C-alpha cells in the first residue's frame, strides 16, 4: 500500500511541497532501484517542470531534485521581475523612458501564444 502511494505521488501545489513529500517517502523506499525512484520523481512533476528538467538531462535523482528547485526559483524570479513565464502567462511591467539623443528600437517576440513588445535603447 505504501509503495503504491509512493509510485503515484504527484506535485499538487508547490515544488517545495512535492520535493518534501517525495523526500519523506524516499527514506522508506530506499530498497527500490535508482531508476524506479528517478522515474517516480519525474512522473510526479507538473508537465511543464518535467519537460524543463528532462531537457537538462540530469543523471541521478539528487541532480533531478536540485534542478526542479532551481527551475522553480528561476520562475519565481522571472515573475517578480515581470518577465514571461513558462506557464504561458504575461506579466505586466513598465520600461524606463528612452534618454534624449538615443535611438529606440521595438522588438517583438512570440512565446507561448502571447506577443510581448520590448523596447531596446541603443546608445550612440
Secondary structure by P-SEA (a helix, b strand, c coil): caaaaaaaccccccaaaaaaaaaaaaaaaccccaaaaaaaaaaaccaaaaaaaaaaccccaaaaaaaaaaaaaaaaaaaaacccccccbbbbbbbccccccbbbbbbbbbcccbbbbbbbbbcc
